[in-house]
């Protein structure tokens, strides 16, 4: 399964919200330096989806706010 996530780094809280279009908005406290925000996004989504973080793969958008993430089942 592929999901679309829009990332908001430097937020006050780490949280995940899903909008009516099925797009996940992920707010993380980490900055977008040295993949810190990407790792935090994967961890936050894993907690939200109740899966291990090893089941999530960042497919596209390593340097973009819009990311495509594959969820392995």
Secondary structure, 3 states (H helix, E strand, C coil): CEEEEEEECCCCCCEEEECCCCCEEEECCCCCCCCHHHHHHHHHHHHHHCCCHHHEEEEECCCCCEEEEEECC
